[in-house]
Structures are given as structure tokens and as C-alpha cells.
């Protein structure tokens, strides 16, 4: 990616107090430090989860089994005092297994709604591509509307509400590909890779006393909502907005891509860039912020051509090359 940190055309308009930013970033640092008591390495994944939550988004996670994805997400829930539920998706699952169902009460002589596991702050949708399209649609509808309807009654999902869905890239037999229109509703797509040799050695060293390591809640719901409110005040210049639109537009005019990103991609870039700038201790967005979040925000919103796939190209490779051709101004 381009390394230029230029502030071309930026007109600084202070809205946030720098002391406030420093205090908030210290609170976020406490979350980061606390999770590393149990999780070794995974910096890229952990940073992505924090940004995703600050943006009030949902995240698609791709990685082979055994990389501590579930453990990392569950630990996040404990540290932030949020309710966590894991749903293992299977081909025989029904929408009611997620959102809930009406059950007849013999004593009261009427139907009562029994809400499913969707009613939690953090939902881990494990191997979402193993469920049928009907089940996937039920989950994605809940993600978009942030509510469920059972027997004509509507129930609001808790605030905050996040879905982190995993996909296994190895086993494709018996899976159902997520439609592009639905996958677009995820803010990020994160690739979780193997740990380094050094980190894996540390994992082995920690295994003997892993159960004795306890994490504590370091960020309340109220503090979390205050941070999100502060991030909304981070400023972004017209020049940086123009840069975002040119990046997204480039994906729509690339010979190696059948389909480019939608305007939801532009919105995602701006939102994620603001959150990243805030985490870096700034009240303004730079071009570099946009570049650093461009791949996780856009890699799942584009579709490669058949020819590009046959050439053995990867989406990240195409986007990186494409974005390097876009000028900052």
C-alpha cells in the first residue's frame, strides 16, 4: 500500500478535545492489554474487532480451524461486559433455531414467543456458509434491522449488537456461498492466518497455566457508547472523501473485476477511517487511514472475473495494485 501520510487539502476544524481523545484511547488500550493476557499474537485480528465494534458493524472472518478465533471473541465479550453466544451453523438448521419460535403454553392457553440465541450482544456465527440460504437470510435480516419478528411480535435486539461470522476456506463441499448482496452487509472481511513460530512457541509455554488466567471487565457499556459518540465527531476533509470515492469507483472500472463495490463500501471506508484515526489519537482522517482499512472493507465487496481466477490472482493482489494507481488528490 502507499505509505504517504499527506494531509493534502485538509482544513482543520477542531471538534474534539485532545484530552478527551487521549483518555478514550487509553481506555481502548486497556482493552487491548487485557485481551493479551489470554490471547498471544493475533494483533491484526484484535485490532479489526475493536475497529468493527467502534463502527457498530459486523465482521466476516476467514481462517482455518484452530486459530483461537472463538476464544478471542469470547474474551472480548468478557472484557467489555457483553453477553456472548456462539451458533454452530449446519445444513439442517432452520431460521427458528436462530431467531426463535412460538410455543403453545397449555396452562395459559396461548402461544408465547421463545427468543432464540440471536438475543445477545456478540453473536459468533460459526461456519455461516454451512447453513442454507434461508437460514443465512434470517441472520442477515437481523443484522440489518437489529430486530426479530416472532408470531407477529417484534423484539428489539440488545444494544450494542455485533455478528462475527466465520468461514472455513478449506472445506467447500456441502457449503452455501453467501450471495454478494448479503455479504455486502459485513463491514469487514478479515483473513486470520497462522501464528508466527515465535508466537506458537509462546502458546505452548502458556498452555500449562492457561486456565488460571482470568480477564476482568475494563470497559462498561456507558464508556463504550461515549467512545462511539466521540468518534462520530472526527472530521474528514472533502479531499479525503474524494479519495475514498475514487478508490471505490476504481473497483467498478477494473478489467479483472466483474463487479465493483457499492456505495456501502464508500460509507464503510469513511466510518472505519474515522475509527482508526481516533484510535491513533487524532480528531481528523488522513489518506493513510483510508489506505489501511481499504482491503478489509472492500475485499468482500468485489467479484473477480473468471479470467482473473484462472490466472491464479487473489482479490487482495488486484486491489492493492489498483489502489496504488490512485492519486491522493
Buried (B, 14 or more C-beta within 10 A) or exposed (E): EBEEEEBBBBEEEEEBEEEBBEBBBEBBEBBBEBBBBBBBBBEEBBBBBBBBBBBBBBBBBBBEEEBBBBEBBBBBBBBBBBEBBBBEBBEEBEBBBBBBBBEEEEEEEEBEBEEBBBBBBBBBBBBBBBBBEEBBBBBBBBBEEBBBBBEEEEBEBBEBBBBBBBBBEEEEEEBBEBEBEBBBBBBBBBBBEEBEEEEEEEBEEBEEEEEEEEBEEBBEBEBBEBBBEBBEBBBBBEBBBEBBBBBBEBBEEBEBBBBBBBEBBBBBBBBBBBBBBBBBEBBBBBBBBBBBBBBBBBBBBBBBBEEBEEEEBEBEEBBBEBBEEBEBE
